[in-house]
Each structure stands twice: as structure tokens, then as C-alpha cells.
């Protein structure tokens, strides 16, 4: 075997360049979309069909189904989307992710795109220094696109040749003689590959390269793609671990529909592959079968694999479309609500992590400010009850103290969250939103403190009355603490 450790490092480096290019492309597209992306996700999910279209468009824009599904889970956790609305978006994301496979198979194998990619980077690079954020973000996306295909070109060259290293093919052939279990084995391999790369698009690109180089046959590559569809659900489920019950249900739904899809595909697998092979005769206008392993058929097989990926996800969404309510009920049954508090739509001090776009992270912070404002409103009600109701004084004092402590925690958590957002590259509009939110949470926390101090003053007043003193005139005279507090409250009031 002529493949050395240095060659292996080149392979890992090439994969790193490819994944890094994909990340830059996705980040740049998210920054270009900005707050419009949130509006698309929220405004186009009124029906299941529009939800599927929304998920498809969002994934095409982001070039990552993982980003879309994690975003959806976060939005469900924040109450920006309901669980039912999220089901359509997730199904659409499964279709949208197949575009990357087509882009890689057509541009990466049919044409020599590296000179074009380098030229695109050269054209876009000066725009990184422009003052307009949209131009910078668009240039970043184009540069990411170029780096992605440069990485793919390096990846193709770094994969060991079967002719020079027949031991690799011999090793893989050991697992190809188990019939149905061979398919199961390579589904597991595809799942593991996606877990390692944390990107189904990257895993699909690796599978396409292996197929084009002759490492694996078309049926084995198709089995790996099925596994990659399962592996892509894991990231969303990890993100949902710290979310509320609705976020967990959205992630479980994603897992459920992909498992159901892979299950029915296993039953029809040989016939479905023949259907794809038959379809390729019309697309390529040749009589070469994708099952052959010569150089021409292997390139056509990469297109066939993209076709298989698309048809599988389209058929799966079409077949399961009518059964979404049933699947949703099953998911709810297996992921029940533990208590009433779990049903509340809340971030619980922003535990779902930073979104990959500052605009979307700010949307989550805004939801937390709304929660804080409602809490301050409850404290205001408790103070009013404390002053004007004759019973349960201690209960209101305890509630005010407890809720004031919560506002302190919210202010600290939101401020920390926003400081982490500010580390990245933000637009001027996003920076202004961050400053406004910081100002609001500071004012809300001050209001809660003032209410708490009023309750403490009231408690002291009641203690003095019990001791035979009459401190009412002292407490409410001009310049007293309560007088100053009420004045500060009037000046700091925020309208939501």
C-alpha cells in the first residue's frame, strides 16, 4: 500500500477546507438574510404545505439542513413557532438539503470548477473591506462557496487511488457479501460519518467522492446516504436536550420521519435503485448503467446518487404528508409534558444556546425580555396587593422577594448572552438592538429593585406599628425613600 500518514493528513485537511467553506457560505448567507429569515420562518408556516416550502427555501438559503432544524428547535423552544408549524419546516428542510448533493455532483465532478472558484474569491475579496455590511456579507458567502469547491477538489485528489491501493477495495469488499445486512452495515457507516463531520452535506460529499473514485458501488453509496439522513437528526436532538417539551417534540419528529423513511426504503431498496438507474438513462442519454464501475459510469453514478437522495426525500415527504397529525400524536405520547410549567413557552434564561446568526440570537433575547417584563408586571401587582389588601401580607412579601431574585438572574443571563453575540460580526442594526435590549433589562431590573425596596419599607413600617410607633408620615413625606422610589418608577416606566 502506497498511502502514507502524510497523505492521510492531506485528506483530513482537505475535508477541513471543505467543511470550513461550507460554514463560511452558510454564515454569510444568514447575515445577508438577517431578520428576514425569521420573518420567513414565522410568516410562511400557516399551513403544512407552506411550512414545507419554508423549510426548503430556508435550507437552500443556509445550505445546511442541520442549521435549519436546530433553528426550528430553538424557535419552538422560544415560542416563535408551534410544534405543529415546525413539522412542515422540518420536512421541507429534508428536501432542501439535497440541493447540496446536486451542486457537488454537477459542479464538482462534471466540470473543473476550481479555476472559477478561485476567480470568484479574487473578485469578492475586495468587497470584504467595503463599508456596506450587505456587500461584505455577500462577499463572505461567495468566498465560502469558492473555498468549498477548492476543498472538494483537494478532497478528490487526496483520496487514495484504488489502482495503487487495492487493499482498500479488498477491505471494503469484506462487508459487501451479506445481502440485506450489507445495506444495514453501510447505513450505520453513513450515520457515523454524519456524526463525525456534524454535517450531512459534508458526509454526502465524502460519499460522492468515494463513489467517484471507485471505492464503493452505487448501492452501498445509496445505503450510506440513507444513514446520513438519520445522522443529521442527532444534532437537533442534542440542541433540544436543554429545551422545553415542545422543542424536544420537534427534534423527535425529525428523527421519526427519517427513521420511517429509511424503513420503507429498505423494503423497496433494490427496486428503487433500478428506478433511479432507469431514470438516469433519460437524464444522461446513455445506456451505461450506474452499477458499472468504469470511469464514465462512476461520474454518472454521482448524479444518480443525487437523484436517489432527492427522490427518497420527496417521496418520503409525500407519503408521510397525510400522516403528520398521527406521527405528531405519537411523538407527543412518547414525549409527554411532565408538569404544567413545562408547557409554558419560555427560554428559561436562554438555555438553547447561541444561534448561528446574531439576528436570530437577538430574537431569542427579545423573548426573554418579554418574560422579564411580565415578571415585573406581576411584582407590580404584588406590591399593589400588599398596600391595599388586608390579608396574606406575608405571602405577597415572599412573592416579591422571590420574583425580584429571578429578575436579577434574568438580567445577568441575558447580558452575558448578548455579550457573546457581540463578539461576532454584527450589522449596525443588530448592534443597536443589542444596546436597546441591554438598556431595557437594566431598567426592568431597577424597577423590580424599587418594588422590592418598597416591600421592605412596608415590612419595616408594619413592624414599627406592631411596636407601637406611627411611621406612616415619615415614610411618605417628601424626600423619603418611598417618595423617591415612586418618582424613580414613574421616570423609568417602559411601555411594551
Secondary structure, DSSP 8 states (H G I E B T S, - for coil): ----HHHHHHHHHHHHHHHHHHHHHHHHHHHHHTHHHHHHHHHT-SSHHHHHHHHHHHHHHHT-HHHHHHHHHHHHHHTSS-HHHHHHHHHHHHHHTHHHHHHHHIIIIIS--HHHHHHHHHHHHGGGGSS-HHHHHHHHHHHHHHHHHHHHHHHHHHS--TTT-HHHHHHHHTTSSSTHHHHHHHHHHHHHHHHHHT-HHHHHHHHHHHHHTTSS-HHHHHHHHHHHHHHHHHHHHHHHTTS-HHHHHHHHHHHHHHHHHHHHHHHHHHHHHHHHHHHHHHHH-----TT--SHHHHHHHHHHHHHHHHHHHHHHHHHHGGGHHHHHHHHHHHS---SGGGGS---TTT-S---SSHHHHHHHHHHHHHHHHHHHHHHHHHHHHHHH-SS-HHHHHHHHHHHHHHHHHHHHHHHHHHHHHHTS---HHHHHHHHHHHHHHHHHHHHHHHHHHHHHHHHHHHHHHHTT---HHHHHSTTSHHHHHHHHHHHH----
